[in-house]
């Protein structure tokens, strides 16, 4: 990205923006196993048909999903399977971060339990 101009960076931001809404990620998860129409996605997500259609339009505009018309139904599928790898990278990074934060919280809690100030406060409470 270091050689991108402002217009190119805007396109990158729009792509990531399409992934920044939890309902869109939920819709993408529904497409993991193959094509689905709006009704199937609506039933699976518990979202209204209008809302699902709105999110699908954003995902299609960003090139993340493709649409095939069959009779009166439109079927959506993943246009770019690499987005799953991107999502997995993000999820793995978050998992590592949360695990590291849990270790730090645990170390802090252990240190706080053994701190001299806490020990003095505990002794004062037990004498009262």
Secondary structure, DSSP 8 states (H G I E B T S, - for coil): -TT--HHHHHHHHHHHHHTSSHHHHHHHHHTTTS-EEHHHHHHHHT--HHHHHHHHHHHHHTTSEEEEEETTEEEEEES-THHHHHHHHHHHHHHHHHHHHHHHHHHHHHHHHT-HHHHHHHHHHHH-
